[in-house]
Amino acid sequence: MERFIYNRQQYVHFDSDVGVYVGDTPYGEIQARYWNSQQDLLEYRRAAVDWLCRKIYEVSTLFTVNRRVPPSVSISLVPSSSQPGPSPCSAP
């Protein structure tokens, strides 16, 4: 994923599902039209998705997705003597 952000707002990104730049703001739409008109740039980005992003995803899923451990919860009673109370040194 390639995202362009200015002043904490994303204005354009490359959508790898469709293989084109998508504008998120009016200025981003102008940039997306310009970049989408450059076929060599689009071919490079599409190829990068195939030879880099998808390969990294395949390798990383071996260590992340398939290694999930189901959550477990244990509940135990706490004896009342361990409850916080008045300090034995405090005066009445």
C-alpha positions in Angstrom: 0.0 0.0 0.0 1.3 3.4 -0.9 -0.3 6.3 0.8 0.4 10.0 0.6 -0.4 12.1 3.7 -0.2 15.8 4.2 -1.0 17.6 7.5 -2.3 14.2 8.9 -4.8 13.8 6.1 -4.4 11.1 3.4 -5.0 12.7 0.1 -4.1 9.9 -2.4 -3.3 6.2 -2.3 -2.5 3.3 -4.6 -5.2 0.8 -4.6 -3.5 -2.6 -5.3 -6.9 -4.3 -5.8 -7.6 -2.3 -8.9 -4.1 -1.2 -9.8 -4.6 2.6 -9.9 -4.1 5.6 -7.7 -7.3 6.8 -6.0 -7.8 10.4 -4.8 -9.1 10.9 -1.3 -9.4 14.7 -1.4 -10.0 17.1 -4.3 -6.2 17.7 -4.6 -5.6 14.0 -4.4 -8.0 13.4 -7.3 -5.9 15.7 -9.4 -2.7 13.8 -8.4 -4.4 10.4 -9.1 -5.5 11.5 -12.6 -2.0 12.6 -13.4 -0.3 9.5 -12.0 -2.8 7.2 -13.6 -2.1 8.8 -17.0 1.5 7.6 -16.8 1.4 4.0 -17.9 5.0 3.2 -17.1 4.4 4.3 -13.5 1.3 2.2 -13.1 3.1 -0.9 -14.6 5.9 -0.4 -12.1 3.5 -0.1 -9.1 1.5 -3.1 -10.2 4.6 -5.2 -10.7 5.9 -4.1 -7.2 2.7 -5.4 -5.7 3.3 -8.8 -7.2 7.1 -9.2 -6.7 7.3 -7.4 -3.3 4.1 -6.9 -1.4 2.5 -10.3 -2.1 5.8 -12.2 -1.3 6.3 -10.4 2.0 2.7 -11.1 2.9 3.2 -14.8 2.1 6.3 -15.0 4.2 5.0 -13.0 7.1 1.7 -15.0 7.4 3.8 -18.0 8.3 4.9 -16.2 11.5 1.9 -14.1 12.3 -1.5 -15.5 11.1 -0.8 -19.2 11.7 0.7 -18.7 15.1 -2.3 -17.3 16.9 -3.0 -18.7 20.3 -6.6 -18.9 21.5 -7.3 -16.7 24.4 -7.7 -18.2 27.9 -9.1 -16.9 31.1 -8.7 -18.1 34.6 -10.7 -16.9 37.5 -9.7 -17.5 41.1 -11.1 -16.4 44.5 -9.1 -14.1 46.6 -9.1 -14.8 50.3 -10.6 -12.0 52.4 -7.5 -11.7 54.4 -5.7 -10.2 51.4 -8.3 -7.5 51.0 -7.0 -4.0 51.8 -8.0 -2.8 55.1 -6.9 -0.4 57.9 -3.3 -0.4 58.6 -2.4 -2.1 61.9 -0.3 1.0 62.8 -3.1 3.5 62.4 -4.6 5.1 65.5 -8.4 5.0 66.0 
